[in-house]
Amino acid sequence: MTDAHAGTLTALERSQRRRAVLASTVGTTIEWYDFFLYGTAAALIFPSLFFPNQAAFTGILLSFGTQFVGFASRPIGAAIFGHFGDRVGRKGTLVITLLLMGIATFLIGLLPTYATIGVAAPILLTLLRVAQGIGVGGEWGGSVLLSMEWGSHKRRGLMASWPQMGVPLGLILSTGAVKITSSLTGDNFDTWGWRIPFLFSIVLIGVGLYVRLRVLESPEFTAVRKEERVIKQPLLEVIRTQPREIITSALVRMSEQAPFYIFITFVLTYGTTQLKFEKGELLNDTLIAATVGLISVPLFGALSDIIGRRTMYALGIIGTAAYAFPYYGLLNTQRPGLVLLAIVLSLVFHDMQYGPQAALISENFGTNLRYSGAGLGYQLASVIAGGPAPLIAAKILESTGSTTGISWYIIGCCVIAMAALLLMPRRVDAEDQRVIDLQEAEERRLTAAKPL
């Protein structure tokens, strides 16, 4: 191979790397737009539309209950699409998850309410939420791997953090869509205006498909397929051989995911019902906090490449635990500036974990089991952390009339996550080490070939 040809290949790789990052980030942004949009609606709108004639907290609990089924179905999506992602490939699987999520969200925008079709309305809402959960459950693993496997092993923290940007971007888009639509439709927002952000999802699907269809399959999975190392039953194999990695991957997210949904979803309920803020004010604060995440997520991902994935993550766990009581202390002042500070800082501590998290979890599994193993471990946290968190927070507040118990709940989640981080196996897959050695050899060759 000549140096000129090698340069051409390097240029092609750089182009595909950029496309992979773009495809992963755009795709996860759309998926999280859909998922967060439901969470915002569950806090502000759905209790009265789908669970009328209920006591205030009962309606909220029922609404968050439909939100929870989306979390509960995410491991199902991880299992289904993890199998196909490790058998068929990352790219094709991601196209299907994008369609599933987008169509379910679009149909929620067309759904009749309880006033029109009675009890069938919340039942259909729940079924569509399940479809959303399955879609986003299968999405994460593929998006992270498509970006990470196209990148350098030395920068896995940064490369895997780009798809994680879908969280703040999706939060910005969904919160912004609700805020803009609410402003434009006024009093009609609670009757028909809320449907517009859900229907807008169909436009985002088109954008996502265009971007994703232009990227090639990841080189690491291509090598697995070429060398005929594809596992026939990857899900069963990874459960059989790496249960500890799966379990610790789920538990390590307790300090990230449970507080996150308290910080971005339950805060809307708490702020409007207890602190008497207008929903527009809280949505503005959430938008600002999510915008900060556009910098902090890749920053902490890149920092994990320097100081180590576990060190960076541990600092995030400690920060979240230390902030549990100050968070509500700032909120309860009811001073707008301090409330904004509370919400912004809450997501910074979250991002200290979320930035390096994708690489931290994915590196536990070899390429031929990575989609199944990482996806399943990541999404199991939805059942034990993200899904129950708003429900638990609402119940604690209803029972005690205080946020003290919620703060202790956050600290408890951090203790569990720290234990899981310490118990998480430290491993370098033999195949990964081979790829690392090849990349380092190529870098040395290119360095030696440069003219002095």
N, C-alpha and C positions, 0 to 999 in steps of 0.2 A: 504494500500500500504506500503510495507516494504521500509526501507531506501535503501536496495540494488537495489530494483526495481526502486525506484526513481532515483538512480544514473544512472541506465541503460537508463532510459528515458532522463535524462539530457545529457548523452553522445550522444544519438541519436539526440537530439535537437541541440547540438553543431555541430554535423556532418552535419545536414541539413542546419543549419545556414551558415556554410562555403560554402556548395554547392549552396545555394541561392545567397550568395554574389558573388560567382564565376560565376554562370549562368547569373546573372543580369549584371555584369561588362563585361564579355566576349560578351554577346549579344549586349549591347549598344555600345561597342567598334566597333563591326562589322558594326552595323547600322551607326554609325557616320563616320567610315572609308568610307563607301559608299557615305554618304551625303557630307562630306568635300571634297572627291575626285572630286565630281562634281563642287564644288565651286572653287577649284584650277584650274580645267580645264576651267571653265567659265571665269576666269580671264586671263589665259595665252594662251589657245589653241583654244577654241570653236569660238571666234570671227572670226578668219580667216577660220576655217573649215566649219562652218555652216552658217556664215553671211558674205561671201566675198563681195568684190566690194562696201563696205560701208566705210564712213569716220571713222577714228579711234575710236572716242568716240561713234559714232552711233553703230558700231559693238560691242563695250563693253557694251553699254546700252541694246542692243538686247540680248546679251549673259547673262547678269545679269537678264534680263527679264525672260528667261527660268528658271533661278535659282529661281526667285521669285515664279513661279507657284508651285514649290516644297514646298515652305513655305505656300502658300495659301491653298494647299491641306492637310497640316498637321492637321488642325482642323477637316477635314472630316475623316481622319484616327482615330483621337482621339474619334470622335463621334461613328464611326462604331465599333471599337475594344473596346472602353470603355463600350459599351452596352454588348458585349460578355464577356468582362473581369469581369463585375459585375454580369453577369447572369451564365456563364459557369465556369469561373475561370481564374486566372492569367496565369498559366503555358501553357495551350493549346493555348490560344490567342497569347502568345509570340512566340510560334513556327510558327504560321501563319505569323506574322509580319516579322519575320526574313527571311522566305522564299520569301515573297513579295519583300522586300527591296533588297535582294541578287540577285534574278533573274532579277529584273529591271536593276541593276547595270551591271550585266553580259551582258545583251542585249545591253546596251549602248556601250560596248566594241566591239560589232559586227556591230554597226550601220554604214551604208554607209554615206558619207559626201555629202555636197551640190554639189560638183564637179561630183558626181556619179549619184545621183537621184534628184538633184534640190531641189525645195521647200519642197518636201516630207521629206527631211532630218531633217530640224529644227522642222517640225511638229511631226515626230516620236520622236525626242529628247525631245520635250516638253511633250509628252504623257508618256514617260518613267520617266521623272522627276516628273510628277504627281504621278505615281506609287511609286516612291521613297518617296515622301512626305507623301502619305497615310500610307506607311509602318512605317516610323519613327514617324509619328503622333500617331500611335497606340502602338508603342514600349515603349515610355518613361514611361507612367503611370504604365504599368505592371511590367517593370523592377524595378522601384523604389519601388513599393508596395511589390513585391516578396521579396526584400531584407529587406525593412523596417518592414514588418509584421512578418518576421521571427526573428527580433531582439528584444532587450529590449526597452521598452518605454523610459527609461532613456537615451538611446543612439541612439535615432531616427535620430538625426542630422548626426551622424557618419555613421549609417547603410544606410541611404538614400543617403549619399554622395558617396558611393562606385559605384553605377551605373553611377553617374555623372562623374566618372573617365573615362567613355567611351569617353567623349569629348576630353581630352588631349591625351588619348591613340589612339583614332581614328584619331586625328589630326597628331600625330606622325607617325602612320602607313601610312596614305594617303600622307602626305608630303614626308615621307621617300620613299614611293613607286614611287612617281613622280620623286624625285631627283635621285634615283638609276637608274630607267629606262631611264631617260634623259641622265645620264652619260654613260650608256651602249649602247644606240642606237644613241647618237650624233645627227647629222642633221636629222636622220630618225625619231626622236621623234615626230616632228610635223606632220609627215605623217602617220606612223603606230605605233610607239613606245608608244604613249599615250594610246593605247588600252590595253596594258599589265596590268596596275594596275586595270582596270575595269574587265578584264577577271579573274584576281586573286581572285576576290570576291567569285567565286564558291568554292574555297578551304576553305575560311573563313566560308561559310555557313555550310559546313560539320563539322567544329570544333564547331561552335555555337550550332548546333542541338545535337551533342553528349553531350555537357555540359548541355544543357537545359532539355533534356529528362531524366536526372538522378536526378533531384530535385523534391521534393514533392510539392503539392499545399501549399500555405501559411496557417498557422494555424488559422489566423483570418478569412480568407474567408471560410475555412473548417468549422469553428464554425458557421458562418452565414448560410451556407448551411444546416448544421445539425439542427440548430434551426429554419429552414424554414423562414428565414428573407430576402431571396433573393427578390429584387424588380423586378416586371415584366417588367417595362419600366424605367430602372435607368436613362437614359439620360434625358427623359422628366421630371422625378421626380426631378432630381437635378437642372434642369433649372427653374422649377416651384418654388422650395423651397429655393434655394440658389443662386440666380442671383448675389447678391452682392459679394459673395465669388468668383464666377467665374470671374467676371469683374475685381475685384481687383487683383486676381491671374495673369490675363493677363497683366494688367497695371504695376504691380510691376516689371515685367520683362523688361520694357522699358530701364532701366539703365544698364541691363546686356546684353540682346540679341542684341539690335541695335548697341551699341559700339563694341560688340564682332565681328560681321561680318564686321565692318569697320577695326578692328584690325587684323583680320586674312585673309580676302578676298580682301577688297578694297586696303589694304596696298600693295598687290602684284601688282595691277594695278598702283597705285600711285608711288610706288618705281621704277618700270621698265620704266614707260612712262615719269614721271616728274623728278625723281631724278637720272635716268639713271643707276640704279643698275642692275647687272645681276640677273636673277631670281633665280639662284643657291644660291647667297648670302642671299637673302630674305628668301628662303626656309630653309636655315641653321638656320637663326635667329628664324624663326617660330618653328622649331624643338626644339631648346633650350628652348624657352618660354613654349612650350607644355610639355616638360620634367619637368620643374619646377612645372607645374600643377599637376603632379603625387604626389607631396608632399602637395601643397597648397590646393587642393580641399578637401581631407579628413581632413586636419588640420583645415580648417575653419569650416567644418561640425562638427568636434568634439568640436571645441571651442564654437560653437553655443549651444551645450548641457550644457555648463558651464555658459556662460554670457547671453544666451537667443538668440533665433532665430532672433527676430526683431532687437535687438541691433547689432548683427553681420552683418545683412543685411544692416542696416542703415549706418554702417561704410563703407561698400563697395560702397554704393550709393554716399556718400560724397567723398570718395577717387576717384571714377571715374569722378565725376564732376570737382574736383580740378585738375585732370590730363589732362583734355581735351585740354588745350592750351599747357602745357609743352610737351605733346605727340608729337604734330606736330613741336614744337620747336626743340625737339631732332632729329626728322626725317630730318628736313630741314637743319640741319648742314651738312648732307651728309657724316658725319664721321662714319665709320663702327662700332666703339665701342659704340657710342652714339645711333646709329640706333638700335643696338642689345639691349641696355638698354631700349630704348623706347618700343620695342616690348615685352620684358620680363615683364616690369612693367605694361604694359597694361593688360596682362593676369592675373597678380597677383591681381589687383583691380577687375577684372572680377571674379576671383575665390573666393574672399571674399563674393560675392553674390551667386555664383553658388554652393559652398559647402553646405550652409544651405538651399538653395532654395527648394530642393525637399521636405524636411520635412516641411518647412514653408507653402508650398502650400497644400501638402497632408493632413496635420493635420486639415485643414479646413473642411474636409468631413468625414462622417462616413464610416465604412468598406464596407457597402452594396451599397454605392454611390461613393466610393473613386476613382475607376478607371475612371469612366465617368467624375466626377466633376474636379478632379485634372488634368486629361489628357486634357479636353476641355479648362480649364483656362490656362494651361501651353502652349498649342499649338495655342490658339488664338493670343498669342503674336507674333507668326510667321508672321501673316498677317499685324500687325501694327508696328512691331519692326524689327525682323531679315530679313524678305523678302525685305522690302523697303530700308533698310539702305544703302547697296552698291549702289543702284540706286540713292538715294537722294544724297549721297556723291559724286558720279560721276557727277551728274547734277550740284551740287553746284560748284564743281571744274571747270567744263566746262563753267559755266555762269560767274563766278567771277575770275577765275584764281588764287584763293587763298583758303587756308584751314581754314581761320577764320570762315566762315559760317559753316563748318563741326564741328568745336569745339563747336560753339554755339548750333548746333543741338544735340550734345552729352549732353551738359548741360541741354537743354530742356527736353531730355528723362529722365534725372536724377530727375528733378523737378517733372515730372509726376509720376515717380516711388515712390518718397518719399511721395507724397500725397496719392497714393494708399496704401502704407504700413501703413500710419496712419489711413486710412479708413477701412483697412482689419479687419473683425470681430475677436474678441478674443473669442475663444470658445474651450471648451473641450467636445467632444462628450460623451454622457452618457455611451455609449458602451465602448469607449476608457477608461473612468474612471474606469469602472468595471474591464477591463483587467489589468489596472495599479494596482488597489487594489489587484487583485489576484496575480500578479507578486510580489508585495511587501510582501504580506502574505507568499508566497512560499519562498522568500529570507529570511524572518525572521525565518521561520521554519527550513530551511537548516542551517542557522547560529546557531540556538539554538541546532541543532542536532550534531554539530561538537564537538568532545571531547576537553576538556580544556587542 
